[in-house]
Amino acid sequence: MVSSMLLPLAEALISDKGLAVAGAGIGMGIAVLGGGRGIGQIGGSAVEGIARQPEAGGRIGTNMIIAAALIEGFTFTAIILAFVLANGIK
């Protein structure tokens, strides 16, 4: 009896819509991981640059913030696009 109740659920999850939503979820995860890695590298490089040349700390910090904002904007755009694609699938 339980297996007959779960069969429609399994069919719905394995349908084309379920696979498309899973793909959108995987895409969002990759976008977030890539953005996090990029911002982490920018922060690490900025700290190294400031440690080597403390008097340039202000310029390095400003450039770091601008680059991190650009990466974050791209990441949010990718996440929103994945949500739109996942919700637009009929």
N, C-alpha and C positions, 0 to 999 in steps of 0.2 A: 504494500500500500504506500509506503513512504517513497519507494522508487518511482511509482506512477505519479506521485505528486511532484517529484523533483525533475521529471523528464521535461515538462514544458519550460522550467527554469533553465535547465541545461541547454535546451534548444535555443532559447532566447540569448543566452550568453555566447553561444558558438555561432550565432548568425552573423551576417555581414555587418550589421550595426554594432554588435558586441565587439567584433574584431577591430572595427574602425575606432570605436571609443577606446579600446585598449591601446591601439596605435597612437591616438592622440595623447593618452596618459603617458606612454613611454616617451613621446616627443617632448612633453612638458618636463619630464624628469631629466632628460638629456639637456634641455635648455637651461634648467636651473643649475645642474652640475657644471655646465660649461661657464655660466656666468659667475658662479661661486669660485671656480678655479681661476678665472681671469682676474677677478677682483682681489683674490688672495695673492696672486703673483704681483699685481700692481702694488699692493700694500707692502709685501716683502721687499720688492725692489726699491720702493720709496724709503723704507727704513734703512736699507743698506746705503742708499745714496746720501741720506741725511747723516748717517754715522760716519761716512767718509768725508763729507763736506758740510759741516753743520751750518755754515753761513748761508747756504743755498736752501735751507729747510723750507722757507716760505714758498719759494717758486716750485720746489719739488712737491710740496703738499698741495698747492693749487692745481698743478698738472695732474696729480694723482686723483684728486676729487673730480676733475673734469672727465678723465678717462673712466673712472668707476661709474660715473653717472651715465656715460654713453653705453657702457656694457649693461648696466642695470636697465636702461631704457630698452635695449634690444631684448633682454631677457623677458621683461614684462610684455613686450610686443609678441614674442613667441608664445608665451603662456596664454595671452588673450586670443591669439589666432587659433591655438589648439582648442580652447574652450568653444570658440565660435564654430570650428569645424566639427567638434564632437556633438554640439547641440543642433547643428544644421543637418545632420544625417537623418534621413527619414527611414 
